[in-house]
Amino acid sequence: MPQLITPEIPRKGDDRDASRAYTDAIVETLDPAAHNNRGVALERQGRYDEALTAFSAALLSDNEDVYAWNNRAVILTRLGRPQEAVLACRQALAIDRSCIFAWVTYGMVLGRLGNYQEAERVLAVAEDLDPQARALYPGNSTMTRA
């Protein structure tokens, strides 16, 4: 089950240690979850370009990884590349139409692009799936995988 990481949740330990641990794990495996989780650790450090690389590596291992697509969209948005983020959101939703995180990310990206009516429509889909959807994702953060 994916774990949602939000800015309000206190972090345990040093994220640099987490990044190193994921790097060590990745050397031994092509596990997309390890790449994804390393990307989350890098994102927490503000190392967005490296996080994007990690999410891309996860997708090279498993192109159907909805969490890596969603996290890629979050990072692309933070890097000022919202048009690419929209494409990543659409890919995540093509894989899993019930992924609430992808719907919320998509809505937030559309809102940042000024497509407010479309953003509201997309966020309504997320709320149909879970009435608390908007509250689930306050900082539009990346999420780790178990």
C-alpha positions as CSV (number, residue, x, y, z in Angstrom):
1,M,0.0,0.0,0.0
2,P,1.5,3.4,-0.9
3,Q,2.2,5.8,1.9
4,L,1.3,9.4,1.4
5,I,4.1,11.8,2.4
6,T,3.0,15.3,3.1
7,P,4.9,18.3,4.4
8,E,3.0,18.2,7.7
9,I,4.3,14.7,8.6
10,P,7.5,14.9,10.6
11,R,10.4,13.1,9.1
12,K,12.2,10.5,10.9
13,G,16.0,10.5,10.6
14,D,18.1,12.3,8.0
15,D,16.8,12.2,4.4
16,R,20.4,12.0,3.2
17,D,20.7,8.7,4.9
18,A,17.5,7.5,3.3
19,S,18.7,8.6,-0.1
20,R,22.0,6.6,0.4
21,A,20.0,3.6,1.6
22,Y,17.9,3.7,-1.6
23,T,21.0,4.1,-3.7
24,D,22.5,1.0,-2.1
25,A,19.3,-1.0,-2.6
26,I,19.0,0.1,-6.3
27,V,22.5,-1.1,-7.1
28,E,21.3,-4.6,-6.2
29,T,17.9,-4.4,-7.9
30,L,15.9,-3.0,-10.7
31,D,12.9,-2.7,-8.3
32,P,10.8,0.2,-9.4
33,A,9.6,0.8,-5.8
34,A,13.2,1.3,-4.7
35,H,13.7,3.9,-7.5
36,N,10.4,5.5,-6.6
37,N,11.3,5.7,-2.9
38,R,14.7,7.1,-3.7
39,G,13.0,9.8,-5.7
40,V,10.8,10.7,-2.8
41,A,13.9,11.0,-0.5
42,L,15.6,13.2,-3.1
43,E,12.5,15.3,-3.5
44,R,12.4,15.9,0.3
45,Q,16.0,17.3,0.0
46,G,14.9,19.6,-2.7
47,R,17.0,17.7,-5.3
48,Y,14.2,17.8,-7.9
49,D,16.3,17.0,-11.0
50,E,17.7,13.9,-9.3
51,A,14.3,12.9,-8.1
52,L,13.0,13.2,-11.7
53,T,15.8,10.9,-12.8
54,A,14.9,8.4,-10.1
55,F,11.2,8.4,-11.1
56,S,12.2,7.9,-14.7
57,A,14.4,4.9,-13.7
58,A,11.3,3.5,-11.9
59,L,9.4,3.8,-15.1
60,L,12.1,2.2,-17.2
61,S,11.8,-0.8,-14.8
62,D,8.0,-0.8,-14.9
63,N,6.2,1.6,-17.3
64,E,2.9,0.7,-15.6
65,D,3.9,2.1,-12.2
66,V,1.1,4.6,-11.5
67,Y,2.9,6.0,-8.4
68,A,6.1,6.8,-10.4
69,W,4.0,8.5,-13.1
70,N,2.2,10.5,-10.4
71,N,5.4,11.4,-8.6
72,R,7.0,12.4,-12.0
73,A,4.0,14.8,-12.5
74,V,4.6,16.3,-9.0
75,I,8.3,16.9,-9.7
76,L,7.7,18.2,-13.2
77,T,5.3,20.8,-11.8
78,R,7.9,21.8,-9.2
79,L,10.5,22.2,-12.0
80,G,8.1,24.5,-13.8
81,R,7.2,22.0,-16.5
82,P,3.4,21.8,-16.0
83,Q,2.6,20.7,-19.6
84,E,4.8,17.7,-19.2
85,A,3.2,17.1,-15.8
86,V,-0.2,17.0,-17.4
87,L,1.0,14.2,-19.7
88,A,2.4,12.2,-16.8
89,C,-0.9,12.6,-14.9
90,R,-2.8,11.3,-18.0
91,Q,-0.5,8.4,-18.2
92,A,-1.0,7.5,-14.5
93,L,-4.8,7.7,-15.0
94,A,-4.6,5.6,-18.2
95,I,-3.0,2.9,-16.0
96,D,-5.4,3.2,-13.0
97,R,-8.5,5.4,-13.3
98,S,-9.2,4.8,-9.6
99,C,-5.9,6.3,-8.3
100,I,-7.1,9.2,-6.2
101,F,-3.6,10.7,-5.9
102,A,-3.3,10.9,-9.7
103,W,-6.7,12.7,-10.0
104,V,-5.7,15.2,-7.3
105,T,-2.3,15.8,-8.9
106,Y,-4.0,16.3,-12.3
107,G,-6.5,18.7,-10.8
108,M,-3.8,20.7,-9.1
109,V,-1.6,20.9,-12.3
110,L,-4.6,22.0,-14.3
111,G,-5.3,24.7,-11.8
112,R,-1.7,25.9,-12.0
113,L,-2.1,26.2,-15.7
114,G,-5.2,28.3,-15.2
115,N,-7.6,25.7,-16.5
116,Y,-9.9,26.1,-13.4
117,Q,-13.1,24.6,-14.8
118,E,-11.3,21.5,-15.9
119,A,-9.4,21.4,-12.6
120,E,-12.7,21.5,-10.7
121,R,-14.1,18.7,-12.9
122,V,-11.1,16.5,-12.3
123,L,-11.1,17.2,-8.5
124,A,-14.8,16.3,-8.5
125,V,-13.8,12.9,-9.9
126,A,-11.3,12.4,-7.1
127,E,-14.0,13.4,-4.5
128,D,-16.4,10.9,-6.0
129,L,-13.7,8.2,-5.4
130,D,-13.0,9.6,-1.9
131,P,-14.9,12.5,-0.3
132,Q,-11.7,13.5,1.5
133,A,-9.5,13.6,-1.6
134,R,-8.5,17.2,-1.5
135,A,-7.5,16.9,2.1
136,L,-5.4,13.8,1.3
137,Y,-2.9,15.8,-0.7
138,P,-2.4,19.3,0.8
139,G,1.1,19.9,-0.4
140,N,0.9,18.0,-3.7
141,S,3.7,15.8,-2.4
142,T,5.3,12.6,-3.8
143,M,4.5,9.3,-2.2
144,T,6.6,6.3,-1.3
145,R,5.7,2.7,-2.1
146,A,5.8,-0.2,0.3
